[in-house]
Amino acid sequence: MIRFSRAAVLASSMLLAAGGMISGDAFAQSAGGGGWFVPKAAHPVAPPPAHAPSHASRPMPQPAEDEGGGDDAENSSRPPPVLPQPAIPPAPALPKAGPPPTAVIGMISVADVMRQSLAGQQVERELGGRRDELARDAQHAQGGWREEQQKLQSNAKSMTADQIQSQERALQSKVMRAQRQFRDRNRVIQEAAQVALGQIERELVQVIQQVAGSHGMNLVLHSQQVALHVDGQDITNEVAKQLNVVLPKVYIPAANEDPEVLAKSGKMPTTASPPPGPAPTTSQAASPAPTAAPAQK
């Protein structure tokens, strides 16, 4: 029986396909303590210092050094301890077994399959647009925060220290609320990518098994592991073609849908779900519902 390493395909497809789509480093904190949301590779801009110090902007006290820190250096120079080794039972001899079947080897490039995948292109197109929109909103918000802080600095001479601190706290609260909103939007985009790519990954496992089985292959390696092969062993293009036939598109949660909320509701829609319309009549309700194709699970 052919056994398939689903984890290998999962690792390759999720990392190779999602790597260019959702940036995990979309958030950073400025060295000056501003902690503003920074999209993509934009550099954080530290806010200029205020004229009057506020409690929120004061540097945090550094923790004192551990007095026992010298023990680590002493322990690292010690030789490894000699521990007891209890006896273990001897391994019994096994009866003679037959040899495994002769390997019929194929190879595949999951990265090339994902690049040719229509569903993968759909995910990149839709979620890439949401990612770019989030980056633009974050940069626009940063510009507004800088303007408010510059306005506060220019009016600081005519304000008391309490007034300055009050407005600084108000600005800081505004920034923190916006940061939470940006982080939540980024989380929703990343989780939507996981939902979409998970559908491709599950279908890809089945397609690879079917294509390999049609050629009598019982061992399929990633192309990165193969230094030499002959014609007919690479099933990349064949797998991509079949994947586009059975899964030309996937379900992607809408921008205003939280994937976690959808999962908890137990009503996860699919590409096979019928479009919303009027309630069915009595005769329609009695008719059996059409079965969803396996590709849209």
trRosetta pair geometry for C-beta under 8 A, 3 or more apart (Angstrom, degrees):
i j d omega theta_ij theta_ji phi_ij phi_ji
2 209 6.8 149 110 -145 133 94
2 212 7.3 159 -164 107 156 123
2 213 6.7 -134 11 -84 160 97
2 218 5.4 -136 -103 -134 98 76
4 9 7.9 -5 163 -9 105 127
4 205 6.1 123 134 -168 143 95
4 208 7.1 129 -142 93 132 112
4 209 5.4 -66 -67 -81 146 108
5 8 4.1 42 119 5 118 115
5 9 7.0 143 101 -10 73 82
6 9 5.9 -59 -156 40 41 106
6 10 6.0 44 149 -24 72 108
6 205 5.1 8 -117 -117 91 141
7 10 5.4 -54 -145 37 34 116
7 11 6.2 34 158 -20 67 103
8 11 6.0 -53 -148 34 29 108
8 12 6.4 20 157 -11 63 110
8 222 7.0 -137 168 -44 120 117
9 12 5.9 -62 -147 42 32 106
9 13 5.7 20 164 -12 71 113
9 110 6.2 167 -141 -103 69 140
9 201 6.3 146 126 -158 100 85
9 204 5.9 -174 176 107 134 116
9 205 5.5 171 66 -84 157 81
9 208 6.9 -154 -92 6 144 155
10 13 6.3 -60 -135 42 22 100
10 14 5.8 10 172 -9 63 117
10 201 5.4 62 -107 -168 67 139
11 14 6.6 -62 -137 42 18 101
11 15 6.0 4 170 -5 59 119
12 15 6.4 -69 -141 44 20 99
12 16 5.6 0 173 -3 63 121
12 110 3.9 92 128 60 129 153
12 111 7.1 -102 174 -46 101 73
12 222 6.5 -176 -85 -113 150 133
13 16 6.4 -62 -129 46 20 99
13 17 5.5 1 177 -2 62 121
13 110 5.3 -104 -69 173 72 127
13 113 7.9 -51 -103 82 99 114
13 114 6.0 153 -140 -70 77 126
13 197 6.7 166 136 -179 101 103
13 200 6.5 -162 174 109 137 106
13 201 4.8 169 82 -98 147 91
13 204 6.1 151 -81 47 153 162
14 17 6.6 -58 -125 46 16 97
14 18 5.5 -11 -178 9 58 123
14 194 7.8 26 -136 -120 116 71
14 197 5.7 111 -110 138 71 139
14 201 6.6 -2 -52 -74 88 139
15 18 6.7 -58 -117 50 14 91
15 19 5.6 33 170 -48 56 111
16 19 6.1 -39 -136 9 18 118
16 110 6.2 137 38 105 148 99
16 111 4.3 -114 -178 -97 148 87
16 114 6.0 152 105 32 108 151
17 20 7.8 -83 180 35 28 88
17 21 7.0 1 146 -7 64 127
17 111 7.8 -170 -58 -124 66 57
17 114 4.2 -126 -84 -167 107 149
17 120 5.6 -104 -141 -140 126 117
17 123 7.5 42 161 82 118 140
17 197 5.8 162 93 -126 132 122
17 200 7.4 -95 122 87 179 149
18 21 5.3 -78 -148 44 47 111
18 22 5.8 -24 -176 30 92 100
18 193 5.6 107 -125 157 113 129
18 194 7.9 24 -99 -77 152 58
18 197 5.8 -48 -58 -60 110 164
20 124 7.5 5 98 -124 100 116
21 123 6.8 -11 -134 129 161 96
21 124 5.4 -118 -103 -114 115 72
21 127 5.9 47 171 95 118 117
21 128 5.8 -95 -146 -73 80 87
21 131 7.3 169 166 -19 63 153
21 193 6.2 157 109 -128 130 137
22 127 6.8 -44 -65 147 99 125
22 131 6.3 -156 -111 -90 63 137
22 189 6.2 166 -119 127 118 103
22 190 5.1 134 174 -102 154 75
22 193 5.1 -115 -27 -16 139 165
23 26 4.9 116 93 -58 100 89
23 40 6.1 104 35 -113 165 52
23 131 7.2 117 13 -165 90 133
24 190 7.7 75 -96 -109 74 137
25 28 7.0 26 175 -56 83 103
26 37 8.0 3 141 -173 84 88
26 38 7.4 -175 168 91 46 60
26 39 5.5 -6 -162 -133 92 54
26 40 6.6 9 -120 -48 78 32
26 131 8.0 -124 -96 -155 143 97
26 134 7.7 17 -175 116 146 126
26 135 7.5 -111 -146 -87 111 89
26 186 5.5 -171 81 -130 144 142
27 37 6.0 -51 -122 -136 83 70
27 38 6.6 117 -144 46 30 73
27 182 7.7 142 -95 117 105 112
27 183 6.5 33 -85 -98 148 90
27 186 7.1 -152 -42 38 109 171
28 38 4.4 -34 45 43 96 131
28 44 5.6 -134 99 -36 107 123
29 33 7.7 1 167 -132 108 25
29 34 7.3 174 -168 71 69 62
29 35 4.3 -14 -133 -110 101 63
29 36 7.6 125 -130 30 49 43
29 44 7.0 21 160 -72 17 172
30 33 6.9 -47 84 32 87 21
30 34 4.2 20 42 40 130 103
30 35 6.6 -101 26 -36 78 28
30 36 6.1 27 -18 23 113 90
30 38 7.8 128 -59 -50 80 128
30 44 3.6 -145 -81 130 89 132
30 45 6.8 -52 -105 73 143 20
30 46 4.4 171 157 -84 135 73
30 47 7.8 131 75 -5 156 67
31 44 7.7 152 0 82 65 121
31 46 6.1 -55 61 -72 72 131
32 46 2.9 95 9 -152 135 127
32 47 6.4 -158 108 40 137 61
33 46 7.5 63 34 -142 57 103
33 57 6.8 128 102 -144 140 67
33 59 7.6 -134 -66 -101 150 67
34 44 6.6 178 66 170 121 119
34 45 7.5 -10 39 91 167 52
34 46 5.4 -176 -15 -135 121 53
34 47 4.8 133 -97 -6 119 94
34 175 7.8 -98 179 177 81 157
35 175 7.7 112 85 136 89 124
35 179 7.1 -3 135 -101 94 159
36 44 5.7 151 58 -143 99 104
36 45 7.4 -14 43 52 147 69
36 142 5.7 89 167 -112 142 100
36 145 6.8 -172 -114 68 130 159
36 175 6.5 -74 -104 -165 80 120
36 179 7.2 -140 -146 -85 39 111
37 138 4.8 -107 114 -147 115 117
37 141 7.2 26 55 79 118 130
37 142 7.4 -132 68 -64 76 101
37 178 7.0 -117 3 123 130 92
37 179 5.0 177 -46 -118 104 74
37 182 4.4 35 -130 83 164 160
37 183 7.3 -136 -106 -48 119 75
38 42 5.3 -149 -171 81 87 91
38 43 7.2 -37 -152 177 136 10
38 44 4.7 -83 -73 -71 136 86
38 138 7.2 148 -129 148 11 133
38 142 7.9 60 -97 -78 60 145
39 42 5.8 41 67 19 65 120
39 134 6.4 166 -114 117 132 81
39 135 3.4 163 152 -127 149 75
39 136 7.8 -63 61 -19 167 27
39 138 4.3 137 -31 62 114 140
39 139 6.2 -80 34 -41 120 88
40 135 5.1 30 -17 -125 108 138
42 135 7.6 144 -10 -165 124 102
42 139 6.4 177 -79 -93 172 107
45 142 6.8 112 35 174 113 122
45 146 6.7 -3 101 -85 138 129
47 145 7.6 -82 -90 139 116 106
47 146 7.2 -160 -112 -109 79 68
47 149 5.2 -111 -152 -159 115 169
48 149 6.8 150 42 135 85 122
48 150 7.4 65 32 -89 128 72
48 153 6.6 -5 90 -67 121 157
49 57 7.9 134 -139 164 71 145
50 53 7.1 145 79 -93 102 29
50 54 6.5 29 60 -11 150 103
50 57 6.6 153 22 14 117 169
50 149 7.8 -103 -80 -163 91 95
50 152 7.1 -35 -121 119 105 117
50 153 6.5 -138 -125 -92 59 87
50 156 7.0 161 -171 -99 81 146
50 164 6.6 142 172 173 127 119
50 168 6.1 -22 -83 -93 165 133
51 153 6.5 130 -23 -141 97 73
51 156 4.2 137 26 141 134 153
51 157 7.5 99 -19 -64 180 60
51 164 6.9 -100 64 -136 91 156
52 156 6.6 -175 -5 -162 96 119
52 161 4.8 -176 -157 -128 151 79
52 164 4.4 102 47 89 130 154
52 165 6.8 -85 111 -51 122 80
53 57 6.4 -138 -158 76 68 109
53 58 6.3 64 175 -75 115 88
54 57 4.8 76 59 14 89 101
54 58 7.3 -136 91 -26 46 81
54 164 7.3 -137 -69 123 104 90
54 165 4.8 149 -116 -123 98 81
54 168 4.6 -135 -57 96 160 153
54 169 7.0 -168 -169 -53 140 79
55 58 5.9 -39 -153 6 35 116
55 165 7.3 52 5 -149 84 122
56 168 6.7 -173 45 133 123 111
56 169 6.4 145 -18 -98 139 73
56 172 5.4 -41 143 -84 165 173
57 168 7.1 -67 -23 174 119 141
65 69 6.1 -49 168 -18 99 143
66 69 4.6 121 79 -53 93 90
68 71 5.0 -7 170 0 89 120
69 72 6.2 -38 -173 15 54 111
69 73 7.9 45 142 -8 69 98
70 73 5.9 -53 -161 36 51 109
70 74 6.3 48 146 -19 75 107
71 74 5.5 -59 -150 41 38 112
71 75 6.0 37 155 -21 72 106
72 75 5.8 -55 -145 37 29 108
72 76 6.4 30 156 -22 64 106
73 76 5.8 -54 -148 32 30 112
73 77 6.8 23 156 -16 62 107
74 77 6.2 -63 -156 35 32 106
74 78 7.1 40 148 -35 64 100
75 78 5.7 -46 -156 13 40 117
94 97 7.2 -22 137 -21 115 109
100 103 7.9 33 116 -55 115 81
101 218 6.3 26 90 66 126 170
103 218 6.5 -127 -138 74 52 99
103 219 4.8 -12 -156 11 102 142
104 215 7.6 -169 144 123 125 87
104 216 5.3 -43 129 122 168 86
104 217 4.8 -135 112 -118 98 46
104 218 5.3 82 44 17 89 82
104 219 6.7 149 68 27 45 84
105 217 6.7 32 -179 -145 6 101
105 219 4.9 -35 -104 84 68 105
105 220 7.5 145 -164 -93 55 33
105 221 6.6 1 -166 -2 104 108
105 233 6.3 11 105 -147 79 120
106 212 5.5 -149 33 -119 149 94
106 215 6.6 96 -74 83 134 140
106 217 4.1 -9 -16 -134 117 158
106 219 7.2 159 26 89 67 53
106 220 4.5 -21 75 -108 97 81
106 221 7.5 174 90 22 46 66
106 233 5.3 -172 -126 -170 51 66
106 234 7.4 147 -170 -93 78 16
106 235 5.1 12 -180 -9 131 117
107 220 6.7 162 -93 -163 22 67
107 221 5.1 -28 -108 68 80 82
107 222 7.2 30 -158 141 81 9
107 223 5.1 97 162 -87 114 67
107 225 7.9 -156 -130 63 108 86
107 226 4.8 -37 -112 -17 147 158
107 229 5.6 -97 9 -85 141 161
107 233 5.5 44 13 137 94 97
107 234 5.3 -34 73 -100 95 63
107 235 7.3 154 68 17 41 76
107 236 7.7 -24 112 -40 72 94
108 113 6.9 11 176 -36 106 128
108 208 6.5 -59 -40 -126 171 115
108 220 5.8 18 -1 176 111 115
108 221 7.7 162 25 82 69 38
108 222 6.7 -54 72 -115 70 45
108 223 6.5 -115 94 -35 21 91
108 234 7.2 136 -88 -157 42 61
108 235 5.5 -39 -82 66 96 84
108 236 5.1 145 -145 -80 64 71
108 239 6.1 27 -133 5 127 153
109 112 4.0 52 99 13 117 111
109 113 6.6 167 94 -15 62 82
109 222 7.3 82 -105 -166 44 70
109 223 4.2 -22 -73 9 86 138
109 224 7.8 104 -115 -31 81 75
109 234 7.8 5 -7 -156 93 106
109 236 4.8 8 35 -107 84 138
110 113 5.4 -52 -148 36 37 116
110 114 6.3 37 154 -19 68 104
110 204 7.5 72 -136 170 98 148
110 222 6.8 -41 -5 -124 101 100
111 114 5.9 -56 -150 36 30 109
111 115 6.5 30 152 -19 63 106
112 115 5.6 -52 -147 35 35 113
112 116 6.4 23 157 -9 67 108
112 223 8.0 30 6 11 122 150
112 236 5.0 25 84 -178 129 135
112 237 7.9 -50 134 -68 124 62
112 240 7.0 -82 126 -56 81 138
113 116 6.1 -66 -150 44 29 102
113 117 6.2 45 150 -45 66 103
113 204 6.8 107 134 -135 143 123
113 236 5.9 -131 -59 -160 87 78
113 239 5.5 -36 -112 101 128 112
113 240 4.6 -156 -132 -78 67 91
113 243 6.6 82 -175 10 106 154
114 117 5.3 -39 -143 11 34 123
114 120 4.6 150 -170 -117 70 163
114 200 7.4 81 -116 151 88 145
115 120 7.1 -81 -77 103 14 144
116 120 7.9 64 67 46 34 129
116 237 7.4 105 -36 -125 176 60
116 240 3.9 30 87 -170 135 142
116 241 7.9 -38 141 -55 136 52
116 244 7.3 -82 138 -47 90 124
117 120 3.5 79 79 6 114 110
117 121 6.6 -179 94 -10 62 79
117 200 6.3 62 174 -145 158 130
117 240 6.4 -117 -65 -144 65 86
117 243 5.7 -49 -113 116 95 132
117 244 6.6 -167 -137 -73 49 83
117 247 7.8 -12 -159 96 106 104
118 121 5.7 -53 -150 36 33 111
118 122 6.5 40 149 -23 64 103
118 244 4.9 91 -1 -130 110 96
118 247 8.0 175 62 111 95 63
118 248 4.8 -15 85 -156 141 66
118 249 6.7 -62 122 -65 104 62
119 122 5.4 -49 -151 32 35 116
119 123 6.6 37 151 -20 65 101
119 196 7.6 -174 167 177 98 95
119 199 7.3 -115 175 99 146 109
119 200 5.3 177 104 -89 130 108
119 243 7.6 -101 19 152 115 102
119 244 7.8 -165 -8 -108 84 59
119 247 5.2 -28 -34 137 144 97
119 248 6.5 153 -54 154 84 19
119 249 5.5 158 -102 -122 80 22
119 250 4.6 76 -158 -19 118 100
120 123 5.7 -50 -150 33 35 111
120 124 6.5 33 153 -17 66 105
120 197 7.9 54 -111 -110 79 80
120 200 6.1 79 -68 -122 83 161
121 124 5.7 -52 -146 38 34 111
121 125 6.1 34 155 -21 66 108
122 125 5.8 -57 -145 37 28 110
122 126 6.2 11 164 -6 66 111
122 196 7.9 -141 99 -167 97 133
122 249 5.3 81 -41 -130 170 82
122 250 6.7 166 81 31 132 81
122 252 7.3 -155 135 -27 104 132
123 126 6.5 -64 -140 44 24 98
123 127 5.7 -6 176 11 65 118
123 193 6.6 98 -177 -132 116 72
123 196 4.5 154 -109 132 117 142
123 197 6.4 94 -151 -64 167 76
123 200 7.6 -80 -23 -26 144 138
123 250 6.8 5 -61 50 103 124
123 252 6.6 166 -109 -86 70 128
124 127 6.9 -64 -124 53 16 90
124 128 5.2 22 172 -25 58 124
125 128 6.1 -51 -129 36 12 111
125 129 6.7 14 160 -19 52 107
126 129 6.1 -59 -158 31 26 109
126 130 6.9 20 150 -13 62 105
126 252 5.5 115 96 100 151 168
127 130 5.4 -48 -148 36 43 112
127 131 6.3 48 151 -23 68 102
127 189 5.9 128 -158 -165 97 90
127 192 6.1 178 -103 101 118 114
127 193 5.3 106 -160 -79 168 93
127 196 7.2 -148 -34 26 134 152
127 252 6.9 -136 -51 -155 98 137
128 131 5.6 -52 -148 34 33 114
128 132 6.5 32 154 -17 65 104
129 132 5.8 -54 -146 37 32 109
129 133 6.4 33 154 -19 65 106
130 133 5.6 -53 -147 36 33 113
130 134 6.4 36 153 -21 65 104
130 189 5.2 -176 114 -112 124 115
130 192 7.8 25 59 64 162 149
130 255 5.7 -175 -112 -108 125 107
131 134 5.7 -54 -152 34 31 112
131 135 6.6 31 151 -19 64 104
131 189 5.9 128 -77 -179 77 154
132 135 5.6 -52 -150 34 35 113
132 136 6.5 35 153 -19 66 103
133 136 5.8 -53 -149 35 33 110
133 137 6.4 32 154 -18 65 106
134 137 5.8 -55 -147 37 31 111
134 138 6.3 31 155 -20 65 107
134 182 6.8 122 -171 -149 100 82
134 185 5.4 175 -117 124 121 127
134 186 6.3 133 174 -77 157 75
134 189 6.8 -89 -24 -33 151 150
135 138 5.8 -56 -148 36 30 111
135 139 6.4 27 156 -16 65 107
136 139 5.9 -57 -147 38 30 108
136 140 6.3 31 154 -19 65 107
137 140 5.7 -55 -147 37 31 112
137 141 6.3 31 154 -20 65 106
137 182 7.4 -175 102 -104 109 99
138 141 5.7 -54 -149 35 31 111
138 142 6.5 36 152 -23 64 103
138 182 5.4 80 -94 -129 106 140
139 142 5.6 -49 -149 31 34 115
139 143 6.8 37 152 -19 63 101
140 143 5.8 -53 -155 32 34 112
140 144 6.8 33 149 -17 64 104
141 144 5.6 -54 -153 35 37 113
141 145 6.5 37 151 -20 68 103
141 178 5.4 171 -172 178 147 147
141 182 7.7 -132 39 -60 156 129
142 145 5.7 -53 -149 34 34 110
142 146 6.5 33 153 -19 66 104
143 146 5.8 -53 -149 34 33 111
143 147 6.5 33 153 -19 65 105
144 147 5.7 -54 -149 35 33 111
144 148 6.4 32 155 -17 66 105
145 148 5.8 -55 -149 37 33 110
145 149 6.3 30 155 -17 66 107
145 171 7.0 117 -147 -174 85 105
145 174 7.6 177 -104 103 96 111
145 175 5.7 66 -119 -93 138 106
146 149 5.8 -57 -147 38 31 109
146 150 6.3 30 155 -18 66 106
147 150 5.8 -55 -145 38 30 109
147 151 6.3 33 154 -20 64 106
148 151 5.7 -54 -148 36 31 113
148 152 6.4 34 152 -21 64 104
148 171 5.7 171 124 -118 129 121
149 152 5.5 -50 -149 34 34 114
149 153 6.5 35 152 -19 65 103
149 171 6.5 121 -78 -179 79 160
150 153 5.6 -52 -149 35 34 112
150 154 6.4 32 154 -19 66 105
151 154 5.8 -55 -147 36 32 109
151 155 6.4 13 159 -4 65 111
152 155 6.2 -69 -146 47 28 99
152 156 6.5 55 150 -60 63 91
152 164 7.2 112 177 -141 104 76
152 167 5.5 178 -124 123 121 132
152 168 7.0 126 174 -74 156 70
152 171 7.0 -77 -40 -36 152 149
153 156 5.4 -26 -151 -15 34 121
155 158 5.8 -64 -171 49 68 101
155 159 5.9 60 135 -24 86 118
156 159 5.6 -74 -144 42 35 109
156 164 5.6 48 -132 -104 90 124
159 163 4.1 -122 -174 89 106 129
159 164 5.3 130 110 -55 125 82
159 167 7.7 -35 -173 6 163 134
160 163 4.7 98 54 6 76 102
160 164 7.1 -139 96 -5 41 86
161 164 5.7 -54 -149 35 34 112
161 165 6.3 31 155 -17 67 106
162 165 5.8 -56 -147 39 31 109
162 166 6.2 34 154 -23 65 107
163 166 5.6 -53 -146 34 31 113
163 167 6.5 22 158 -12 65 106
164 167 6.1 -62 -150 40 29 103
164 168 6.2 30 153 -20 65 109
165 168 5.5 -54 -144 37 32 113
165 169 6.3 32 157 -19 65 104
166 169 5.9 -55 -150 35 28 109
166 170 6.5 29 151 -19 62 106
167 170 5.4 -50 -146 35 37 114
167 171 6.4 37 154 -18 66 103
168 171 5.8 -55 -149 37 31 109
168 172 6.2 32 153 -20 65 107
169 172 5.5 -53 -145 38 32 113
169 173 6.3 34 155 -20 65 103
170 173 5.9 -53 -149 34 30 110
170 174 6.5 32 151 -20 62 105
171 174 5.6 -54 -150 35 34 113
171 175 6.4 33 153 -19 67 104
172 175 5.7 -53 -148 35 33 111
172 176 6.3 31 155 -18 65 106
173 176 5.7 -55 -146 37 32 110
173 177 6.4 33 156 -19 65 104
174 177 5.9 -54 -150 34 29 110
174 178 6.5 25 155 -15 63 108
175 178 5.8 -60 -151 40 31 109
175 179 6.2 36 152 -24 66 106
176 179 5.5 -49 -146 32 33 115
176 180 6.6 35 155 -20 63 101
177 180 5.9 -54 -154 32 32 110
177 181 6.6 30 150 -17 64 106
178 181 5.6 -55 -151 37 36 113
178 182 6.3 34 153 -18 69 105
179 182 5.8 -55 -146 37 32 109
179 183 6.2 31 155 -18 66 106
180 183 5.7 -54 -146 38 31 111
180 184 6.3 30 155 -20 64 107
181 184 5.8 -55 -148 36 30 110
181 185 6.4 30 154 -18 64 105
182 185 5.7 -53 -147 36 32 111
182 186 6.4 32 154 -18 65 106
183 186 5.7 -55 -149 37 31 111
183 187 6.4 36 151 -23 64 104
184 187 5.5 -49 -148 33 34 115
184 188 6.5 36 153 -20 64 102
185 188 5.7 -52 -150 33 33 112
185 189 6.6 34 151 -19 64 104
186 189 5.7 -53 -151 34 35 112
186 190 6.4 31 154 -16 67 106
187 190 5.9 -58 -148 39 30 108
187 191 6.1 24 157 -15 67 109
188 191 5.9 -57 -143 41 29 107
188 192 6.2 33 155 -22 64 106
188 253 7.7 -113 -178 101 91 130
188 255 7.7 86 127 -163 131 49
188 257 7.8 150 -164 88 119 48
188 258 5.7 -86 -111 -116 109 64
188 259 6.8 153 -146 3 65 89
189 192 5.7 -54 -147 35 29 112
189 193 6.6 32 152 -20 62 103
190 193 5.6 -51 -154 32 34 114
190 194 6.7 36 148 -20 64 101
191 194 5.4 -47 -150 33 39 114
191 195 6.5 43 150 -21 66 100
191 253 7.7 -8 107 35 91 143
191 258 7.8 30 77 -171 145 60
191 259 4.1 -154 132 43 118 138
191 260 6.6 -48 -172 -37 165 82
192 195 5.6 -49 -150 33 35 113
192 196 6.4 29 154 -14 66 107
192 252 5.8 58 177 -170 106 82
192 253 4.6 -121 -114 50 99 100
192 257 7.9 106 -93 81 113 94
192 259 5.7 -169 -73 -47 57 124
193 196 5.9 -58 -145 42 31 107
193 197 5.8 20 162 -9 69 113
194 197 6.1 -57 -132 46 25 102
194 198 5.8 36 161 -31 62 110
194 259 7.5 135 63 139 101 171
195 198 5.9 -56 -149 29 22 115
195 199 7.2 24 153 -20 57 100
195 251 7.2 -68 143 98 112 87
195 252 7.0 134 90 -128 110 47
195 253 6.0 65 56 -14 158 104
195 259 5.3 -152 -41 -128 134 135
196 199 6.1 -54 -163 26 34 109
196 200 7.1 26 147 -11 65 104
196 250 4.9 122 -151 104 78 135
196 251 7.2 -147 -101 84 73 47
196 252 4.8 8 -79 -96 124 85
197 200 5.5 -52 -152 38 44 112
197 201 6.1 47 150 -24 71 105
198 201 5.6 -51 -144 35 33 114
198 202 6.4 30 159 -18 66 104
199 202 6.1 -56 -147 36 28 106
199 203 6.4 20 157 -10 63 110
199 247 7.2 173 142 -154 99 135
199 250 4.3 148 80 -141 142 124
199 251 6.7 129 -52 36 159 78
199 297 7.6 172 -135 86 88 57
200 203 6.0 -63 -148 43 29 105
200 204 5.8 34 155 -28 67 111
200 243 7.7 50 -155 -172 84 126
200 247 6.7 159 -111 132 63 147
200 250 6.2 -74 -49 -59 84 147
201 204 5.6 -54 -143 33 27 114
201 205 6.8 35 156 -25 61 98
202 205 6.0 -46 -157 23 32 113
202 206 7.3 25 150 -11 60 103
202 297 7.0 -92 114 87 141 107
203 206 5.8 -58 -158 37 40 109
203 207 6.2 36 150 -19 73 108
203 243 6.5 115 123 -139 112 88
203 246 6.4 -175 -168 106 124 115
203 247 4.6 71 144 -38 170 151
203 295 5.8 52 -121 -142 131 70
204 207 5.6 -55 -142 38 34 110
204 208 6.2 35 159 -20 68 104
204 239 7.4 57 -152 170 81 117
204 243 6.1 9 -99 -109 73 131
205 208 6.2 -56 -150 34 26 108
205 209 6.6 25 153 -17 61 108
206 209 5.7 -58 -153 37 32 112
206 210 6.3 27 154 -18 67 108
206 294 7.5 -137 158 140 174 127
207 210 5.7 -57 -147 37 33 109
207 211 6.1 26 158 -14 68 108
207 239 5.5 114 129 -155 113 82
207 242 5.1 161 -154 104 115 115
207 243 5.0 -62 -49 -76 177 80
207 246 6.7 -171 -83 40 113 136
208 211 6.0 -56 -140 41 29 105
208 212 5.9 26 161 -15 65 112
208 220 6.4 -164 175 90 113 170
208 235 7.6 120 -138 103 71 130
208 239 5.7 16 -89 -125 68 133
209 212 6.0 -59 -142 41 24 107
209 213 6.0 24 159 -19 62 112
210 213 5.8 -57 -144 39 27 110
210 214 6.4 30 156 -24 63 104
210 242 7.2 -149 85 157 122 157
211 214 5.8 -51 -149 30 31 112
211 215 7.0 12 156 -2 62 106
211 235 5.1 142 136 177 128 135
211 238 5.3 142 -149 118 135 113
211 239 5.2 -115 11 -83 163 77
211 242 6.1 -169 -66 19 114 154
212 215 6.2 -71 -156 46 33 99
212 217 4.0 -90 -166 71 85 113
212 218 7.6 137 155 -73 115 22
212 220 5.2 -88 -98 -53 140 128
212 235 6.6 -147 -76 19 68 171
213 216 7.4 41 -168 -76 35 24
213 217 7.3 -91 -63 50 25 72
215 232 7.7 165 -151 173 135 89
215 235 7.0 -140 4 -86 149 128
217 220 6.0 71 139 -65 133 88
217 235 7.5 -115 3 -31 159 143
220 235 7.2 -58 -129 36 121 128
221 225 4.8 -107 173 74 116 123
221 226 5.5 125 100 -53 128 104
222 225 5.0 87 67 2 81 103
222 226 7.6 -166 96 -8 44 92
223 226 5.6 -65 -148 37 43 109
223 234 7.2 40 -96 -123 114 103
223 236 7.2 -2 -47 -62 133 129
226 229 5.3 16 164 -42 136 114
229 233 4.5 -126 -178 74 117 138
229 234 6.3 116 110 -48 146 90
230 233 5.8 89 61 -7 63 118
231 234 7.9 -57 -139 22 38 96
234 237 7.6 53 127 8 98 88
235 238 4.8 -63 -165 51 73 116
235 239 5.4 78 134 -30 91 101
236 239 6.0 -63 -151 35 24 107
236 240 6.4 19 156 -16 64 109
237 240 5.6 -53 -145 37 33 112
237 241 6.3 36 156 -21 66 105
238 241 5.8 -52 -148 34 30 112
238 242 6.4 23 156 -12 64 108
239 242 6.0 -60 -147 42 30 106
239 243 6.1 34 154 -24 66 108
240 243 5.6 -53 -144 35 29 114
240 244 6.5 29 157 -18 63 105
241 244 6.0 -58 -155 34 29 109
241 245 6.8 30 148 -22 62 104
242 245 5.4 -51 -152 29 39 115
242 246 6.5 13 160 -1 71 107
243 246 6.5 -68 -143 48 29 92
243 247 5.7 -40 -179 48 69 103
244 247 7.3 -76 -111 69 18 60
244 248 5.7 51 -172 -97 63 72
245 248 7.5 4 -129 -54 8 91
246 293 7.7 -157 -162 148 81 126
246 294 7.6 -24 -173 82 121 89
246 295 4.0 -168 162 -92 85 136
247 250 6.7 23 -179 -69 105 85
247 295 4.6 -155 -71 -174 77 111
247 296 7.7 163 -113 -73 81 53
249 271 5.7 149 97 -124 92 147
250 271 6.3 -117 -150 -41 22 128
251 268 7.9 122 109 163 153 87
251 269 6.0 -177 -147 105 144 79
251 270 5.0 -116 -35 -141 142 38
251 271 5.0 -143 -55 -45 82 72
251 273 7.8 62 -98 9 132 113
251 296 7.6 81 -27 -164 105 87
253 257 4.2 -130 -179 90 100 120
253 258 7.6 -65 165 95 148 5
253 259 5.0 -141 -16 -77 161 82
253 262 6.1 -141 -110 -12 126 155
254 257 4.4 90 53 -2 80 110
257 261 7.3 -138 -175 66 67 110
257 262 5.9 40 171 -51 111 122
258 261 4.0 70 77 9 107 110
258 262 6.8 -179 88 -11 55 83
259 262 5.4 -54 -146 37 36 114
259 263 6.2 37 156 -22 68 104
260 263 5.7 -51 -147 34 32 111
260 264 6.5 28 155 -15 64 106
261 264 5.9 -56 -147 39 32 108
261 265 6.4 35 153 -25 64 106
262 265 5.8 -56 -150 31 31 113
262 267 7.2 -100 -162 75 71 67
262 268 5.7 88 153 -102 105 73
262 269 8.0 -77 -158 12 127 78
263 266 7.9 40 169 -65 35 37
263 268 6.6 24 -98 -73 52 115
265 268 7.9 144 73 -53 92 59
269 273 4.4 -54 -159 -12 94 160
270 273 5.4 133 54 -26 61 92
270 292 6.4 52 82 -149 145 149
270 296 4.8 110 153 158 124 99
270 297 7.0 -49 -125 -133 151 15
271 296 4.7 -125 60 -133 92 113
272 292 3.9 119 104 -133 164 101
272 293 6.2 179 -90 26 133 77
272 296 3.9 128 -29 107 107 158
274 277 7.3 -60 138 10 111 112
280 284 3.7 -127 -174 100 109 124
280 285 4.9 145 102 -61 119 74
281 284 4.7 93 50 11 73 104
281 285 6.9 -134 96 -10 36 88
282 285 5.7 -53 -146 33 30 111
282 286 6.7 28 155 -20 62 104
283 286 5.9 -54 -152 31 33 111
283 287 7.1 41 149 -30 62 99
284 287 5.7 -48 -158 19 40 115
292 296 5.2 -108 178 75 109 114
292 297 6.9 129 116 -75 125 62
293 296 5.3 80 65 9 84 100
294 297 5.9 -23 -166 -19 48 113
